[in-house]
Amino acid sequence: MKRHAIILGNPAKTSNQKTSVTPQQLKQNFQDIEKTLKDLGDYSYSVDVISNKKRDESHDLVKKSIASFAKENVNGEHLIMFYYFGHGVERKNDLNFVFKNSDTSVPATLLPFKTVFDLVFDHNLKNAIFILDCCHAGAAYKQIINNLGGEKKYFVLASTIPLRYAHVKDGESPFGAFSLFFFRGLKDLYAAKDGTKTITINSLSKYTTNMLSNDGFEQLPFSIDGGLGELELSEATPKRIILPEFNKKAPRKSFYSKLYYIGNKIQDKKVISSDYLYKIIKKEEPHEFLTPVKKSGITVYEPIKEATFQNYLYYIKTLGIITDDKDLKFSSTGKRMFSNNGVEFNEILLELIDKELHEYELSLEKVDSLVRYKSTTRTIPTSRDIFSDARRRFSVVLKAEWFGLLLDLAANCGYFKFSSQKTYFAY
């Protein structure tokens, strides 16, 4: 299925500068949308952008774009997306788009939604998505209900119900809040169907509505499904912050920092055995291995017990970073992790974590889905919460301590976003 998108819009000027969108801001946001739509892998679109034009020129360019796509779409089975941002008004039981030379009291200077709807299906295109971000966007439904039936398949997603306003999200480049959430959602795991990475128009519609509500915007989008609700729009591809070197922002007492400390000691060839390394720790008292101890009613910090230290070594060996020999030596994987100042440290560590989770029929993706699911219930999950869900849903048998350490490592690589209290937030 080939996919083509028409991006049509105009600046949105209001009495409040924070809720206005200037021509330059419109241009920047349209460029971002175009880039997103062209970068969806197998779901990518060809794109025509029509920005800040007069009414007649806009109408001609929309018509030309539709006709051009229809020529390479002989059987009409491909998909076209029409997206509009700007001012909208309701006239003659229809949503009308407003242009820079429009007079809202003169219908001939406006472009009715019905005109665009008819243009698409008059060109033998059978699959169309209409994304409308403007005030009164929901007025489009009055034309849709008069055009049901036949071979046409469509989905209309309006940013707000009729007679209600759409809102702008201010910031560095203000734009329609609905639009920002919708297009960002094309790659967001939150927007995927439960338990998958697949994003459909229905799941993205639900995501956009939830994001508007969670962000405090008083507008209620609504949709009309003409047979395309389960159409796959994209596959979530979350961007992970995998730094090309050791993440020095990691908490000093995290397992991640302990691992790095131990690796550097081995790398510097100052370590022969685990006993000798523990003596170094007792002598140097590095922050990574200090723990609070009460003495005579006063809290002091001392190195962790040797049994606890040996337990950390056991887990590092389990990951395959050091060998199981009496002397502390890197495996070939460990050597790669700590070579060249740790350029591949995070990338390799994530691979090892994922491999270890697979031993228990888990994966980083599955754990991420647990975090996302927990977040949708408006609960900020802790490591223990996520572990409990993993046991219930996937019947895992690994120890809670080891699961928590694996999460600690992955989070400090950048795979999960988490707080100092070890509460986890999905990207």
C-alpha positions in Angstrom: 0.0 0.0 0.0 1.5 3.3 -1.1 0.8 6.3 1.2 0.5 9.9 0.4 -0.1 12.9 2.8 -1.3 16.4 2.1 -0.4 18.9 4.8 -2.5 22.0 4.6 -2.5 24.9 7.0 -2.2 28.6 7.9 -0.9 30.6 10.8 -3.3 30.9 13.7 -3.3 34.4 15.1 -5.1 35.1 18.4 -5.2 37.9 20.9 -2.6 36.0 23.0 0.9 35.7 21.6 1.4 32.4 23.5 -1.6 30.8 21.8 -0.8 32.1 18.3 1.2 30.3 15.6 3.3 32.6 13.4 4.1 31.8 9.7 7.7 30.8 10.8 6.4 28.6 13.6 3.9 27.0 11.2 6.7 26.3 8.7 8.9 24.7 11.4 6.2 22.5 12.7 5.1 21.4 9.2 8.7 20.5 8.4 8.8 18.4 11.6 5.5 16.6 10.5 6.8 16.0 7.0 10.0 14.5 8.4 8.0 12.3 10.7 5.7 11.0 7.9 8.7 10.3 5.6 10.5 8.4 8.3 8.1 5.6 9.2 9.9 2.7 7.4 7.4 0.5 5.6 4.6 2.9 6.6 6.2 6.1 5.2 4.3 8.7 3.2 5.1 10.8 0.2 4.2 14.4 1.3 3.0 17.6 -0.2 3.0 20.7 2.0 0.7 23.6 1.3 1.5 26.3 3.9 0.2 29.9 4.3 -1.4 30.2 0.8 -4.6 32.0 -0.3 -7.8 30.2 -0.6 -7.9 29.5 -4.4 -4.2 28.6 -4.6 -4.6 26.2 -1.7 -7.7 24.6 -3.3 -5.8 24.2 -6.6 -2.8 22.7 -4.9 -4.9 20.2 -2.9 -6.7 19.1 -6.1 -3.4 18.8 -8.0 -1.8 16.7 -5.2 -4.8 14.3 -5.1 -4.9 14.0 -8.8 -1.2 13.2 -9.1 -1.4 10.5 -6.4 -4.5 9.0 -8.0 -2.6 8.5 -11.3 -0.3 6.0 -9.8 -3.1 4.4 -7.9 -5.1 2.7 -10.6 -7.1 0.4 -8.4 -7.6 3.0 -5.7 -6.3 0.7 -3.0 -3.6 3.0 -1.7 -3.9 5.4 1.3 -4.2 9.2 1.3 -4.0 11.3 4.5 -5.3 14.8 4.5 -4.2 17.0 7.4 -5.3 20.6 8.2 -4.2 23.0 10.8 -5.3 26.6 11.3 -8.6 28.4 11.9 -11.9 26.7 11.2 -15.5 27.8 11.3 -18.8 26.1 10.9 -20.9 27.3 7.9 -23.8 25.6 6.2 -23.6 22.5 8.3 -20.0 21.9 7.4 -16.5 22.7 8.7 -14.8 25.4 6.6 -11.1 26.1 6.5 -9.9 29.7 6.8 -7.1 31.2 4.7 -5.2 34.4 4.9 -7.5 36.1 2.4 -10.7 34.6 3.8 -13.6 36.5 5.2 -15.5 34.3 7.5 -18.8 36.0 6.6 -18.3 35.2 2.9 -18.5 31.4 2.3 -16.9 31.7 -1.2 -13.6 32.7 0.5 -13.5 29.5 2.7 -12.8 25.9 1.7 -15.5 23.4 2.9 -14.4 20.1 4.3 -16.9 18.4 1.9 -15.0 19.8 -1.1 -11.9 18.0 0.1 -13.8 14.8 1.0 -15.4 14.7 -2.5 -12.1 15.5 -4.3 -10.5 12.4 -2.7 -13.2 10.0 -3.5 -14.0 11.4 -6.9 -10.5 10.5 -7.9 -11.2 6.8 -7.3 -9.2 6.8 -4.0 -10.9 4.3 -1.7 -8.9 4.7 1.6 -8.5 8.1 3.2 -7.6 9.5 6.7 -8.7 13.0 7.6 -6.9 14.7 10.5 -8.4 18.1 11.4 -6.9 20.4 14.0 -8.9 23.6 14.2 -11.7 25.1 16.2 -15.1 23.5 15.4 -13.3 20.6 13.7 -16.0 18.2 14.7 -18.5 20.0 12.3 -17.0 17.8 9.6 -19.1 14.9 10.8 -22.3 16.5 9.3 -20.9 15.8 5.9 -19.6 12.4 6.7 -23.0 11.0 7.8 -24.3 12.0 4.4 -21.6 10.1 2.5 -21.7 6.6 4.1 -21.7 3.4 2.1 -20.1 2.3 -1.1 -16.5 1.2 -1.4 -15.2 4.2 0.4 -13.1 3.6 3.6 -12.1 6.4 5.8 -11.3 7.6 9.3 -11.9 11.2 10.5 -10.2 12.4 13.6 -11.2 15.9 14.7 -9.3 17.8 17.3 -12.5 18.9 19.1 -16.3 18.5 19.0 -18.4 21.0 17.0 -18.8 24.5 18.6 -15.7 24.0 20.7 -12.2 25.5 20.4 -8.9 23.8 19.7 -5.9 24.9 21.8 -2.3 25.7 21.1 0.5 24.3 23.2 3.0 27.0 23.9 6.7 26.5 24.1 9.8 27.0 21.8 7.6 26.6 18.7 3.9 26.9 19.7 1.6 24.6 17.7 -1.7 22.8 18.0 -1.6 20.6 21.1 -3.7 18.0 19.3 -1.3 17.9 16.3 1.8 17.7 18.5 0.5 14.7 20.4 -0.9 13.0 17.3 2.3 13.1 15.2 4.7 12.4 18.1 2.5 9.4 18.9 3.4 7.8 15.6 6.6 6.5 17.2 5.6 6.4 20.8 5.1 3.0 22.5 2.4 4.5 24.6 0.3 4.9 21.4 0.7 1.2 20.4 -2.0 -1.5 20.9 -1.6 -3.2 24.2 1.3 -5.6 24.3 2.5 -4.7 20.8 4.6 -2.1 19.0 1.9 -1.7 16.4 0.1 1.7 16.2 -3.3 1.8 14.6 -5.4 4.9 13.9 -7.7 3.8 16.8 -4.9 3.4 19.2 -3.3 6.7 18.2 -6.7 8.4 18.5 -7.0 7.1 22.1 -3.4 8.1 22.9 -3.9 11.7 21.6 -7.1 12.1 23.6 -5.4 10.8 26.8 -2.4 13.1 26.2 -4.6 16.2 25.8 -6.4 15.3 29.0 -3.3 14.5 31.0 -1.8 17.8 29.9 -4.8 19.8 31.1 -6.3 20.8 27.7 -10.1 21.2 27.8 -10.8 19.9 24.3 -12.3 16.5 23.5 -11.3 15.0 20.1 -13.7 12.6 18.5 -13.5 10.2 15.6 -15.6 8.7 12.9 -14.5 5.2 11.8 -15.5 4.4 8.2 -13.7 1.1 8.1 -10.0 2.0 8.7 -9.9 2.1 12.5 -7.5 -0.9 12.7 -5.3 0.2 9.9 -1.7 0.0 10.9 -0.1 3.5 10.8 3.3 2.8 12.1 5.5 0.7 14.4 6.7 2.3 17.6 10.5 2.9 17.5 11.4 4.6 20.8 14.6 6.4 20.8 16.9 5.2 23.6 19.5 7.5 25.1 22.5 5.2 24.6 25.4 7.4 25.4 28.7 6.5 23.6 30.6 6.5 26.9 30.1 5.9 30.6 27.1 7.8 31.9 28.8 9.9 34.6 25.4 11.1 35.7 24.6 7.7 37.2 24.2 7.6 41.0 27.6 6.8 42.6 26.1 4.0 44.7 24.2 2.4 41.8 25.1 -1.1 40.6 25.9 0.6 37.3 28.7 2.7 39.0 29.9 -0.3 41.0 30.3 -2.2 37.8 32.2 0.6 36.2 34.5 0.9 39.2 35.4 -2.8 39.2 35.9 -2.8 35.4 38.3 0.0 35.6 40.4 -1.7 38.3 40.6 -4.8 36.2 41.4 -2.7 33.1 44.2 -1.0 35.0 45.6 -4.4 35.9 45.6 -3.5 39.6 43.5 -6.5 40.5 44.6 -10.1 40.7 41.8 -11.7 42.8 38.4 -10.7 44.3 40.0 -10.8 47.8 42.7 -8.3 46.7 40.0 -6.0 45.1 38.0 -6.0 48.3 41.2 -5.0 50.2 41.6 -2.0 47.8 38.0 -1.0 48.5 38.5 -1.3 52.3 41.5 0.9 52.0 40.3 3.5 49.4 36.7 3.6 50.6 35.2 4.7 47.2 31.8 6.3 47.4 30.4 3.5 45.1 30.8 0.9 47.9 30.1 2.9 51.1 27.0 2.2 53.1 25.5 3.9 56.2 26.1 2.3 59.5 24.8 3.3 63.0 27.6 3.6 65.6 26.8 5.0 69.1 23.8 6.7 67.7 25.7 8.4 64.9 25.5 7.5 61.2 28.9 6.8 59.6 29.8 5.4 56.2 31.8 2.2 55.8 32.6 -0.1 52.9 30.0 -2.8 52.3 30.5 -6.3 53.8 32.6 -8.7 51.8 29.7 -11.1 51.3 27.7 -8.2 49.7 30.7 -7.4 47.5 31.1 -11.0 46.4 27.4 -11.0 45.5 28.0 -8.1 43.1 30.9 -9.9 41.6 28.6 -13.0 41.1 26.1 -11.0 39.2 28.8 -9.4 37.0 30.1 -12.9 36.2 26.5 -13.9 35.5 26.2 -11.2 32.8 29.4 -12.5 31.2 31.6 -9.4 31.7 34.3 -11.2 33.8 35.2 -14.8 33.7 34.6 -17.4 36.5 38.3 -17.9 37.2 39.9 -17.4 40.6 41.7 -14.3 39.2 39.5 -11.4 38.0 39.8 -11.3 34.2 37.6 -9.8 31.5 35.8 -12.0 29.1 36.1 -11.0 25.4 32.8 -9.1 25.8 34.1 -7.3 29.0 37.3 -6.2 27.1 35.1 -4.6 24.4 33.0 -2.8 27.0 36.0 -1.2 28.7 38.2 -0.5 25.7 38.5 2.9 24.1 37.3 4.7 27.3 34.0 2.8 27.3 32.7 4.0 23.9 30.6 0.8 23.6 29.9 0.3 27.3 26.2 1.1 27.4 25.4 -0.6 24.0 27.1 -3.8 25.0 25.7 -3.8 28.5 22.1 -3.5 27.2 22.7 -6.5 25.0 23.9 -8.5 27.9 20.9 -7.4 30.1 18.5 -8.4 27.3 20.3 -11.8 26.9 20.0 -12.4 30.7 16.3 -11.5 30.7 15.7 -13.9 27.8 16.9 -16.7 30.1 13.7 -16.1 32.1 11.5 -15.6 29.0 11.6 -11.9 29.5 13.2 -9.1 27.4 13.8 -5.4 27.7 10.8 -4.8 25.5 8.6 -6.9 27.7 9.8 -5.1 30.8 9.2 -1.8 29.0 5.7 -2.8 28.2 5.1 -3.5 32.0 6.4 0.0 32.8 4.1 1.5 30.1 1.1 -0.5 31.3 1.6 0.5 34.9 1.9 4.2 33.8 -1.4 4.0 32.0 -3.1 3.2 35.3 -1.8 6.5 36.5 0.5 4.7 38.9 4.2 5.5 39.0 5.7 2.0 39.3 8.6 1.0 41.5 11.1 -1.8 40.8 9.0 -4.0 43.1 5.8 -3.2 41.3 7.3 -4.1 37.9 8.7 -7.3 39.3 5.3 -8.3 40.7 3.7 -7.7 37.4 6.4 -9.7 35.6 5.8 -12.7 37.9 2.1 -12.5 37.4 2.0 -12.0 33.6 5.1 -14.0 32.6 5.6 -16.4 35.5 9.3 -15.4 35.9 11.4 -17.2 38.4 14.4 -14.9 38.8 15.1 -13.3 42.2 13.6 -9.9 42.9 17.1 -8.6 43.8 18.6 -9.6 40.5 15.6 -8.2 38.6 16.0 -4.9 40.4 19.7 -4.7 39.6 19.1 -5.4 35.9 16.5 -2.6 35.9 19.1 -0.3 37.6 21.7 -1.1 34.9 19.3 -0.6 32.0 17.9 2.6 33.4 21.4 4.1 33.8 22.2 3.1 30.3 19.2 5.3 29.3 16.7 2.5 28.5 14.3 3.5 31.2 13.7 6.9 32.8 13.6 6.7 36.5 13.8 8.8 39.7 16.3 8.6 42.5 13.5 6.7 44.5 13.7 4.0 41.7 10.2 4.9 40.4 10.0 4.3 36.7 8.5 6.5 34.0 8.0 5.4 30.4 9.4 7.5 27.6 
